[in-house]
Amino acid sequence: MLLIPAQGRRMSQKQLKEAFISNLNGTSLLEVSLGLPLAPLCLLCRGLLLILYYLHNGKPLRSRTCSLLLDFVVLVSPLLFSCTVLSPIILFPPSIIAAICAGIFSKIYSQRKHNTRAPFRQIVKDFQRTYLDSEYIPAITAFRVYVNVLTSIGILAVDFPQFPRRYAKAETYGTGVMDLGVGAFIFGNALVCPEVRQKSYVTQAKFSHLAKQFFSIWPLIFLGIGRLLSVKSIEYQEHTSEYGVHWNFFFTLAFVRLAASLLLAIIPTNKSWIVAVNLAVLYQLILNITSLKTFVLHGSDGKDTRVGFFNANREGLLSLFGYLAIYMASVQVGIYLKKHRISVKDWMEAVCSLLLTVLVLFVLLHLSQAHADLVSRRMANLSYCIWVVAHCLTFFVFFLVTDLVLLFTKLLVKGSSVPSCWSVAKPPNASKKDETEAVPVRRESELLHACLISAVNKNQLLFFLLANVVTGIVNIMIDTIHSTTALTLCILHLYMFFNCLIMYIFHAKNIVLKFW
């Protein structure tokens, strides 16, 4: 007799948590945009602190424990506060960190050795002529890692009342912060896809390349099935209108990647933007001129029926067209970033080009929302695709500028080094004399063991999977929606520290769980 009330309490708790994350409308485009500089500023602050440490001690920070604590406190903790207790004052965290960065940079500039001093204008000219290691673009790594970190924070934080409801995924129309995270995951994956890196894609026949891509998605299919079975077996709370009854984001990632590989086997990669535009526009036209939009939102009978596989998973299946358009557009961005650029000046020009593209995309977003449809992650419509690409490009540009500022500061303090930052390369056709006179910048690989960014980057899928598993455990063990502010902050910090610590240990031992 006691089991029935207990089961009733579990069911009511499940329904309560589902209602807590449902029927939301998101926030404004401006508020989402204002939050974008925070993560790059955290990365900049960490880099400047490491350079300042080198300036004072004459050697880099070697302690693994101190490095992990510094990275967590500076790179992760501000994000946790900004999406909880500091969310009412969205400009406060980035403003404070920007001020700290300005103060540290000023201190570094004023304390550098007397014999290295030169007019600031001459320093800038020399900086623009600096040659970079063109094989590695640290902004891409930082972008992908932070998308993963922010997503991991969001999937647990959303279950606590201190996480603003306007940041959670919108029900039908709207721009929640978590709505952007879904598209940013697709964007980040496309930036480093094989077709962009052009390694196996160039050397192998198209058939063998496609076979390899088909094989490479099996972990995502496996994880999708695992999530489906676990959620159903333990009656975990679900937001059905997000992807459907059986579908989930792992399936979306897998099928988008496979579909993109099929398309790119037929179409040149440098024309992927044409496919993206045609796909997004055609999908929007079909939504507007047919009953497809009504079907997505209300089901085949107009009463939100979930009978039949296609009807039950209509959001997840039909949104594939929009996510595929985002992926193809992101491939074009990746191709552009992989163009041969050897100097700082080249990358400064690239930043200007990307900012111009962002401006055009925001104009197109305004026109799309005015004349086509509002942003809807649930349908992944045209406005959503433009919004995701525009904001992801903006986010990436912030990281690119951060890397350039850190490189400039490193050159002020010769011998200093920052993990996951650009390396200075010798000029093409440099003589031995030039090599000896080159700026003695230490190779970043020497410090990778002390970098949380590199640690998460090495096992990104494992990090995301671990975050999902721990999120489920926390939700089962704790009544999150009635948690106090102190308990919420404590749980979120312990949760993220545990995830980061596991990745840090794996990285220190050079363990990469990727065998496909």
N, C-alpha and C positions, 0 to 999 in steps of 0.2 A: 504493500500500500504506500510505502514511503517513496518508491521509485517513480510513481506517476507525478507527484508534485515536483520532484527533482527534474524530470524530463520536461515538464511544463515550464520550469524556470529557465532551462537551457534554451528551449524554443523561444521563449519571450526575449531572452537576452540576445539571441541570434537575430530576431526580428528588429529589436531595438538598435542593434549595431548596423543592420542593413538600412534602416530608416535614417540613421545618423549620417550616412554618406550618400543618400539619395535625394533627388528633387532639388538640386542646387543649381545656381545660375552663374557661378564663376565671379570674376572681378573685371576691372576695366583693362583695356589694352595698355594704358599708361602705367598702371601699377605693376603689371607683369614686366614691362620694359624697365621700370625703375629698379627692379630687383636684379637685373642681369649683371650689373658691374660688381656685385658683392664678391662672388667667387674669384674672378680675376684679381680683385684688390687683395683678397686673402693670399693668393699665390704671390702677388707682388710683395706683400708685407713679409711673408716667409723668406723670400729671396733676399730682400734688403737686410733683414735681420742676420742672415747667414754671412752676407758680405761685411756687415758691421762687425760681426764676431771675428771674422778673419782680419779685418783692419786693426782690431785691438789686440788680438792674440798671435797674429802671424801664422796661423794654421787653421784649417777648416774644422768644423765641429765633427768629431769622430765618434762620439758616444752614440751607440744605437738607441739606448734608452732615451737619452735627451733628444735625439732626432725625432723619435716616434712621438714623444710628448709635445715637442715643439710643433710638429706637423699637425697633430690632432687638435691642439689648442688653437692654432692659427688658421688651419685650412678647413677644419670641420666644425668646431664648436660655434663660431659666429653664424654659421648657416642654421644650426639648431635653434639658437636664440632668435634669429631673424624670422623664423617661421612659427614662433610660438609667442613668447612674452613681448618681443620687440616688434611684432607684426603691425600694431597700430601706428608705429612711427617708422614706416618703411625706409625713409631716407636716413635714419639715424645710424644704423650699422655701416653702410658704405661710406657715409660722411666721416665717421670717426676713424675708420680704417684708412681712408684716403688721407686724412690729416696726419695719422701716425706715419704713413708712408712718406709724406712730404717732409715730416720732421726727421725721419731716419736718413732720407736722401740728402737733406741739407747738412746733417751731421757728417755723413760720409764725404760729401763734396768739400766741406771745410777742413776736414782732418786728414785728407790724403797728403802724402809726403810732398815736401817742398820741391824736390827735384822732378816731380812728375807734373807740376803745375804748368798750365798753358792757358792762353786766352780761350774763353768758353766757345767763341765762334770757331776757333781752330779745332777744338775738341769735337764739335758737331760735324765739321767737314771731314775730319779723320774717321769719325764714326760712320758716316754715310758711305765711305769707301771701304769699310771693313768687309772682308770676305767671310762667308758663313759656310758651315757644313750643310750642303744642299741635300744630303741623304736623309736628314732627320728634321722634321718640323715639329717642335715641342708643343705648339699650340694645338695641334690635332690630338696629341696624347692627353693634354690637360682638358680639352673639351670633352673627350669621350669619358675620361675618368670622372669628371665632375658631373656629367649627366647621370652616370651610374651612382655616384654618391648622393646626389640630390634626389634621385628616384628612390634609393634605399631609405633615405630619411623620410620621404613623403609617404611611402606605403605603410609605415608604422605610425608616424606622427598624425596622419589623417584620422586615426581612431581615437585620438585624444581631444578633449574640448578646447585645449589651448591652441590647437591648430585651426586657424580661421576657416570657416566653412566656405568662404569665397575663394580659397586657394584650392579646394578639392575639385574633382572632375565635375563639370557641368552636366546636368541631366540630358538636355537636348541641344540648346544653344548657349554659348558663353565661352569665356576664355579663362578658365581656372589655371593656376600654375601647373597642376598635375596634368592638365590637358596638353600643355606644351611638352611635358616630359616624355609622353608617349611618342610624339612625333620626333623629338630630339634623339631618342634612341635609334629610330630608323635613320635619321640624318647621320648620326655618328657612325653607324655600321657601314653606310654607303661610302663614307670618306676613305675607308681603308679596305674596301672590297677588292678581290683579286683583279677585277677588270681595271680598277684605278691603279693598283700597284703594278699591274702588267707583268707579272712574273710567270706563273703557270699559264696564264691566258695567252701569252705570246709564244711560249716554247712548246705548248701542247696543241694537238688538234682540237677543234671545237667540240667534237663528240666526247673525247676524254676529259676535256675541261668541264663539260656539263655533267658528266658522270661523277667527277670529283666534287662538284658543287652539290649534287644530289646527295652524295654520301656525307658531306660536311654538315647538312642540316639535321641529321638524325638525332644529335643531342637535344636540339630544340623540340623536335617531335616527341622524344622521350620525356623531356621535362614537361611539355604540355600535357601529355597523357598522365604523367605522375601527379601534376597539380590537379587535374580533373578528378582523378580517382581519390586523392587525399581529401579534397574539398567536399566531395559527395559523401565519403565514408564517415567523416567526423562532423558533418552538418555545419561546416564553417560558413560564416556569413558571406553572401555573394551579392554583387550589384549586377543583376541580370541584364539590365539595359546597356551595360558597358560593352560586352562582347556577345552576350547570349547565354544560353543555358550550358552548353558544352564547350564553347570556344574560349580561348584565353590568349594573352599576348604572346606566349611562346609559339603558338600556332601561326599567329600573324607574322612574327619575325621569320619563321621558317618559310612560309609560302611566298612572302614578298621577296625574300632573297632568291628563291628558286625561280620565280617568275621573272625577276630582273635578269638573272643569268641567261634565261631562255631568250629574252628580248635582246640582250647585249651580244648574244651569239649571232644575231641577224643584223643588228643595227650598230654602226660604229659608235664607240664610247663618246666621241666628241660631239655626237648628235643626240645624246641622251636627253638634253633639255627639250628638244622638239617632241620627243615621246612624252615627257613629263607634262608639257603644256597641252598637247592634244588629249592625253588621257584625262587630265583634271578637268578640262573644259567640256569634253564629251560626256564625262560622268555627271557634271553639273547640269548640262542640258537635259540629259535623261532624267535626272531627279526632278527638274522643273516642268518638263513637258509631258511626263508620264505619271503614273500613279506610284512610281517607285519610292518617292519620299514618304508618301502615306503608308506604304507597306513597311518601310524601315521603322517608322515611328509608332505605328499602331497595329501592325500585323495584317495578315491577309483578310481578316474579317472586320478590321477596324476596331477591335476590342482587345488588342494586345495579346492575341492568342499565341501560344508557343507550341502548337501541335505540328509535328513533322520537323525533321532535322533543319531544313532550310529556314523555316519559320522560326524555329527555336533559336537559331544562331544568325539571324539576318544582319544584325549590326556588325558582328565579326566578319562575316563573309563579304558583305557589300563594301565595308570600309577598306577592304584590301585594295580596291581601285585607287582610293585616295592615298593610302600609304605607299603603294607602288609608284605613284606620281612623285611623292616626296623623295623616295629612294632614287628614282631616275634623275631628278633635279640635283640631288646631293652628289650623285656620281659625276655630274658635270662640274660641280664645285670642286670635287676631289681632283679631277683632271686639270682644272685651272691651277690648283695649289701645287700640283706636281710639276708644273712647268719649271724649266731650269732657271733658277734665280741664284746668283752667286754673291750678291752684295746686299748690304743693309738698304741702300737706295732702291734696289729692285723691290724689296719687300715693303718699303714705305709707299712705293707706287701701287703695289698690290693692295695695300690697306685702303688707299684712296679709291681704287676701282671697286673694291668690295663695299665700301660705304656708299658709293654711288648706286650700286646694285640694290643695296638695302633701301635707299630712298625711293627708287623706282618700285620696289616690291610693296612698300607701305602705301604708295599712291594707288597701286593696283588693288591692294587690300581694301582701301576705302571705296574704290569703284565697285569691287566685287560685293562688298557688304551692302552697298547702296542699290545695286541693280540685279544681283544674282541671289545671294542668300547670306545670312549671318554665319559666323564661325560655328561649326558643329563638329566636335570630335566624334560624336556618335555616328555620323554619316561620313566623316572625313571628306567633306565637300571642298569645293574650289577655294572658298575663303579660308578654310582650315589649312589647306595645303600652302597657300601663300603666307599665312600667318606663321606657320611653323618654319618655313624656309627663311623668312625675313628675320625672325627672332633668333634662329640658330646661327645665321650669318652674323648678326649683331653680337651675339655671345662669343662666337669664334673670333671676331675682330678685336674684342676686348682682350682675349688671351694673346692674340698676336701683338697687340700694342704692349701688353705686359712683358712679353718676351723681349721686345726691343728695348724697353726701359731697363730691364734687368741686364741685358747685354751692355748697354751704355754704362751702367753703374759698374759692372764687372771690369770694363776697360779703364775706369777711373782708378780702380784698386787692382793693380796688376798682380796676378797670381791667385786671385779669389775665384771661387767656383760655386755654382748653384746647381743642384741636381735637377734634371729634366728641364734644362735650359739650353739655348743655342751654344754651339762650340764655334770658336773662331778658326777658320781654315786659312792656310797659306794661299796667297794669290796664285792664279794660273801662271805656269812657266816661271815660277819663282826660282831664283838662284840660291845657292847654298848660303850666300851672304844674307839674302832676304830672310831665309829660314831662321838664321841665328838671331836676326833682329826682330823677328815676329813677336807679337805679344805673348808672353808665356802663360797661356791659359790652360789649366789642368783639364784633361779629358774628363767629361762628365761621368763616364762609365766607372771611374774610380770611386765615385760617391753614390752609385745607384743603391748600394746596400742600405743607405741612410735616407731613402726617399719614399714616402708613402704614395706619391703619385705613381712612381715606377712599380711599387708593390701591387697596387690595385690594377694597374694596366696589364701586368703580366698574367693575372687570373681574373679578368673582368666577368666572364660568365659565372665562374665559381662565386665571386663576390655577390653578384646579383642573386644567385640561387641561395647562398647562405643567408642573405638579408630576407628573402622570402620565407625561408624555413624558420628563422628566429622570430620574424614578425608573427607567424602563425602560432608559435609557442607562447609568445608574450600575450597574444589575444586570448588564447585558451586559459592561461593562468591568471590573468589580471582583468578586472572590470575597468577597461580603459576609459570609457565614457564618463565615469564618475571619479576619475583620478584628480588629485590636487595638483596645483602648479609645480610644487617642489618635487612630488613623486614623478610627474611627467618628465621634467627636465632630467631627473636622475636616471629614469629608465631609458630615455632617448640617448643620453650620453653613454651609459653602460652598453647599450645595444650597438651604437656606432663604434665605440672603442673596441668591443669584442670583434666585430666584423673586420675592422682595420688591423687589429692585432694579429688575427689569423692570416690575413693577406701579407702582413709584414713578416711573420715567421716563415711563411712559404717562400717569400722572396729572398729572405736572408739565407735560406737553405737551397735556393735556386730550384724550387719545385714548381713545375708548370703542369697543371692538370688539363692537358689538351693532347688527345691521342687520336683525333679524327682528321 
